[in-house]
């Protein structure tokens, strides 16, 4: 019979060891922090798959490369078409695309098509810079009013045009921009300047006969706003246009997500209901007729459209829609007159895809259903892993409706910790990159609207399984943080702002 005795201890395993208990000693705070840090990373960071929930790019599966390739072959096959396509473009852009966009947008929004209201651009961001070059002056234009939370990378474009230090935050409520607060802040600025100066500021620029300089600029993303996901109500849109007319403001409306909306409670249908076809600000401005204070008919709104989210950011092609006078003036921007309208080759390819109906079919049968599924996957994960920790988000883009759209969900950490701490710890412990709330405050006017308790997650870029894994890992992280906030505050204090991610290129 084998021995039950342990040869190393000389004891039977049945023998009970009596160990005297030592008195409980206090555990130093730094030991708790060290222990928490060790517990925080049971899996080494290097072995954790990076998940980028900050990057606002379309999934590679939503890039219609085959359609673009075929369109390129078609438009270049005939020298009658290919020669003008490969030459300098007219200032207003490739005419067939202007005409086909007018028809497509007219059908979608229920307005009379007019190609003279449209010019072709190099995408929404580049066109924002062109609008500022042609219709604003850093000495005459008083301020840029940005709906907050705002698309954070637009701030640099405004600053490059001379408006550093003059970006102003305007908060939003459940229906979008707070019109009363915007008017109060404009009045306060105007009153302050009237008291401090007796002379009207003399502009640096000469707008000439084709352009004008606006006194104020208002920047908004009215439909499925980045980052909040909100859609501005029709009555709020109407009030905004009327306010712009009253104060000689130009409303620059980034209408880049209008085609990317879906129902929350049923399958995607090409026959979109009215709540997914709200009038653009430029449509409302047109419906009101020419303002008495606008004899040249420039209007007070411009719609900034883009193919980046529906055909791929690399095509660098978009459009602007406004009054014919505004569009003509915009096409006189120096960079357009010198090199011709941008993206001539891509404009021809996209015009071909609109002509054949292939681009619209791709959006309806692939892009919208895929984004609908991805959004549901992320929101289901949020409800399972984050809501029990006090993290809440919007159900619908539009108040009182059951729809959503765009690329992002905007979450509020009602029980903490602050968004910047979560962002820092997510990178350090989980290899996850997210958008922290303070990124989306208006630069230089951060106190005008604060978002310290918010984070933004993108559901369009990462693989679907990574959306679930990323949210699950965030939930575990937030739970750890809520139990030991001091450790993470100390960790965040050691990180420089310049080392924190601010763009998709991380």
Secondary structure, 3 states (H helix, E strand, C coil): CCCCEECCCCEECCCCCCCCCCCCCCCCHHHHHHHHHHHHCCCCHHHCCCEECCCCCCCHHHCCHHHHHHHHHHHHHCHHHHHHHHCCCCCCCCHHHHHHHHHHHHHHHCCCCCHHHEEEECCHHHHHHHHHHHHCCCCCCCEEEEEECCCCCHHHHHHHHHHCCCEEEEEEECCEECHHHHHHHHHHHHHHHHHHCCCCCCCCCCCCCCCCCCCEEEEECCCCCCCCCCCCCHHHHHHHHHHHHHCCEEEEEECCCCCCEEECCCCCCCCCCHHHCCCCHHHHHHHCCCCCCCCCCCCCEEEEEECHHHHCHHHCCEEEECCHHHHHHHHCCHHHHHHCCCCHHHHHHHHHHHHHCHHHHHHHHHHHHHHHHHHHHHHHHHHHHCHHHCEEECCCCCCCCCEEECCEEEEEECCCCCHHHHHHHHHHHHCEECEEHHHHCCCCCHHHCCCCCEEEEECCCCCHHHHHHHHHHHHHHHHHHHHCHHHHHHHHHCCCHHHCCCCCCC
